[in-house]
Amino acid sequence: MKFSTLKRSTLTETIGWIFATWFGSGLSPKAPGTVGSFFSLPVVLFGIYGGYESLLGVIISLFFIGWWATAVVLKTQKEQDPGFVVIDETVGQSLTFVLALSLGLTWWGILLGFLLFRFFDIIKLWPASYFDGHVHNAFGVMMDDVIAGFYAAIALYGIMFLL
């Protein structure tokens, strides 16, 4: 999918594609999930400056926007979870940092959180594996990354607390 084909789409479809691909970052030819996660880090910076409540509010909003945007995109796709849909990574990656904000994030904490989220997103521990393998709709696409974000948040908090 290229943005140029969106010229034939409705405004709703175009907005859905823009959010689902997290402003085009999911269209990366290599490692779109990793690229999408990286381009989600500005949301985390917003949380650092806006606080825990602000970050949580943005994450909840992005979850519902992502659910809608993913549903819009899935209507035109044969794949259950196309790799270019990365708003689920945005939500999960951002969720990784919610607990750690209370400990004060540093550059190494952000790097570690990024790596932890990618790890948990790739290995898909249960129940993430359930959503990934059995819930073939926009909610399932979003939830496996939300769960990976929870796992990464707990791991990041634990590591930062111990250090």
For each residue, the residues with C-beta under 8 A, 3 or more apart:
1: 5 17 27 84
2: 5 27
3: 6 17 24 27
4: 7
5: 1 2 8 9
6: 3 9 13 14 17
7: 4
8: 5
9: 5 6 13 14 17
10: 13 14
11: 14 15
12: 15 16 72
13: 6 9 10 16 17 72 76
14: 6 9 10 11 17 18
15: 11 12 18 19 69
16: 12 13 19 20 68 69 71 72 73
17: 1 3 6 9 13 14 20 21 69 72 73
18: 14 15 21 23 24 69
19: 15 16 22 23 65 66 69 87
20: 16 17 26 66 69 70 72 73 84 85 86 87
21: 17 18 24 25 26 27 36 84 85 86 87
22: 19 25 26 36 39 40 86 87 89 90
23: 18 19 39
24: 3 18 21 27
25: 21 22 28 32 35 36 38 39 86
26: 20 21 22 32 33 35 36 83 84 85 86 87
27: 1 2 3 21 24 32 84
28: 25 31 32 35 36
29: 32
30: 35
31: 28 34 35
32: 25 26 27 28 29 35 36 83 84 86
33: 26 36 37 83 86 89 118 121
34: 31 37 38 118
35: 25 26 28 30 31 32 38 39 86
36: 21 22 25 26 28 32 33 39 40 86 87 89 90
37: 33 34 40 41 86 89 90 92 93 114 117 118 121
38: 25 34 35 41 114
39: 22 23 25 35 36 42 90
40: 22 36 37 43 44 86 89 90 93 94
41: 37 38 44 45 93 110 114
42: 39 45 46
43: 40 46 47 55 58 59 62 90 93 94
44: 40 41 47 48 55 93 94 96 97 105 110 113
45: 41 42 48 49
46: 42 43 49 50 54 55 58
47: 43 44 50 51 52 54 55 58 94 97 98 101
48: 44 45 101 105
49: 45 46
50: 46 47 53 54 55 58
51: 47 54 55 101
52: 47 55 56 98 101 102
53: 50 56 57
54: 46 47 50 51 57 58
55: 43 44 46 47 50 51 52 58 59 94 97 98 101
56: 52 53 59 60 98
57: 53 54 60 61
58: 43 46 47 50 54 55 61 62 94
59: 43 55 56 62 63 91 94 95 98
60: 56 57 63 64
61: 57 58 64 65
62: 43 58 59 65 66 87 90 91 94
63: 59 60 66 67 91 142 146
64: 60 61 67 68
65: 19 61 62 68 69 87
66: 19 20 62 63 69 70 87 88 90 91 138 142
67: 63 64 70 71 138 139 142
68: 16 64 65 71 72 138
69: 15 16 17 18 19 20 65 66 72 73 87
70: 20 66 67 73 74 85 87 88 138 141 142
71: 16 67 68 74 75 137 138
72: 12 13 16 17 20 68 69 75
73: 16 17 20 69 70 76 77 82 85
74: 70 71 77 80 82 85 137 138 141
75: 71 72
76: 13 73
77: 73 74 82
78:
79: 82
80: 74 136 140 141
81: 85 132 140 141
82: 73 74 77 79 85
83: 26 32 33
84: 1 20 21 26 27 32
85: 20 21 26 70 73 74 81 82 88 141
86: 20 21 22 25 26 32 33 35 36 37 40 89 90
87: 19 20 21 22 26 36 62 65 66 69 70 90 91 142
88: 66 70 85 91 92 141 142 144 145 146
89: 22 33 36 37 40 86 92 93 117 121 145
90: 22 36 37 39 40 43 62 66 86 87 93 94
91: 59 62 63 66 87 88 94 95 142 145 146 149
92: 37 88 89 95 96 117 121 145 146 147 148 149 152
93: 37 40 41 43 44 89 90 96 113 114 117 149
94: 40 43 44 47 55 58 59 62 90 91 97 98 149
95: 59 91 92 98 146 149 150 152 153
96: 44 92 93 100 113 114 116 117 149 152 153 156
97: 44 47 55 94 100 101 105 110 113 153 156
98: 47 52 55 56 59 94 95 101 153
99: 102 153 154 156 157
100: 96 97 103 105 109 113 153 156 157 160
101: 47 48 51 52 55 97 98 104 105
102: 52 99
103: 100 109 157 160 161
104: 101 109
105: 44 48 97 100 101 109 110 113
106: 109 110
107: 110 111
108: 111 112
109: 100 103 104 105 106 112 113 156 160
110: 41 44 97 105 106 107 113 114
111: 107 108 114 115
112: 108 109 115 116 156 159 160
113: 44 93 96 97 100 105 109 110 116 117 152 156
114: 37 38 41 93 96 110 111 117 118
115: 111 112 118 119
116: 96 112 113 119 120 151 152 155 156
117: 37 89 92 93 96 113 114 120 121 148 149 152
118: 33 34 37 114 115 121 122
119: 115 116 122 123 152
120: 116 117 123 124 125 128 148 149 151 152 155
121: 33 37 89 92 117 118 124 128 144 145 148 152
122: 118 119
123: 119 120
124: 120 121 128 129 132 144 148
125: 120 128 129 147 148 151
126: 129 130
127: 130 131 147
128: 120 121 124 125 131 132 143 144 145 147 148 151
129: 124 125 126 132 133 144
130: 126 127 133 134 135
131: 127 128 134 135 139 140 143 144 147
132: 81 124 128 129 135 140 144
133: 129 130
134: 130 131 140
135: 130 131 132 139 140 143
136: 80 140
137: 71 74 140 141
138: 66 67 68 70 71 74 141 142
139: 67 131 135 142 143
140: 80 81 131 132 134 135 136 137 143 144
141: 70 74 80 81 85 88 137 138 144 145
142: 63 66 67 70 87 88 91 138 139 145 146
143: 128 131 135 139 140 146 147
144: 88 121 124 128 129 131 132 140 141 147 148
145: 88 89 91 92 121 128 141 142 148 149
146: 63 88 91 92 95 142 143 149 150
147: 92 125 127 128 131 143 144 150 151
148: 92 117 120 121 124 125 128 144 145 151 152
149: 91 92 93 94 95 96 117 120 145 146 152 153
150: 95 146 147 153 154
151: 116 120 125 128 147 148 154 155
152: 92 95 96 113 116 117 119 120 121 148 149 155 156
153: 95 96 97 98 99 100 149 150 156 157
154: 99 150 151 157 158
155: 116 120 151 152 158 159
156: 96 97 99 100 109 112 113 116 152 153 159 160
157: 99 100 103 153 154 160 161
158: 154 155 161 162
159: 112 155 156 162 163
160: 100 103 109 112 156 157 163
161: 103 157 158
162: 158 159
163: 159 160
